[in-house]
């Protein structure tokens, strides 16, 4: 059986020490949750996406913009 506990950072060391003192418990710290990545960071994460984003910004700066209305459901 595997049980996962979410413990506040300021109590993690205490909880690990407590759990490791129990002979029938195998306690291992979980990996930290990855920080959320914002959209711009994601778009710039690959060369192809970065190029497309930079080209889109250049088109906007040049005034080559097409305005569209929202699609109604």
N, C-alpha and C positions, 0 to 999 in steps of 0.2 A: 504494500500500500504506500502511496506517495501523498504527502500532505504539504501544501504550500501555504506559508504564512506571510502576510504582508506586515512588516514591522517598520515603524518610523525610523529614520536614519539615526536619531539620537538614542534609540534603544536597541539598535541592531547588535552592538558588541555584547551587551548584557544578555540578550536572547541567545546569541550563538554560544556564549560561555555556559549558560544554563543548559541548553540542549545538548552540548557536547559532554556535559558531566553525567548524562544519563546513558548507561551502558547499552540500552536497547534502541538508541536513537542515532541515526547517521545524519548529521546536519551538515549541509553544504550551503554556502551563500549563493543565492541566485544571481545571474547576470543582471546588471542594471538595465532598466528600460532605455531603449535608444531615445535620444531627444527627437522630438518631432522635427522634420525637415520642412522648411518653408518652400513654397512653389518655385521661387526664383532660384534658390539653391539647387533644387532638383533639376530645373531646366538647364542650369549651367553645369550640371554634373557630367554630361557627355559632350564631346565636341560637336556632334550633329545638332543636338538640342541647343547648345550655346550659339551656334551659327544661325539657326532659325530664329532664336530670340533676338539676336543682334540685328538681323535683317529686318525683323518686324519693327524694332525700335527705330531703325533708319527710315523705314517707310512712314511711320507715324511722324517723325521729325520733318520729313519732306512733304507732309500734308496729304499723303496717299492713303486716305482713310475712307472707308465705306461705312456709313452709319446704317444700322438695321434696328428695327423694332423687335420687341420681345414676341416670341411665339406664344399665343394664348392657348391654354389647354382645351 
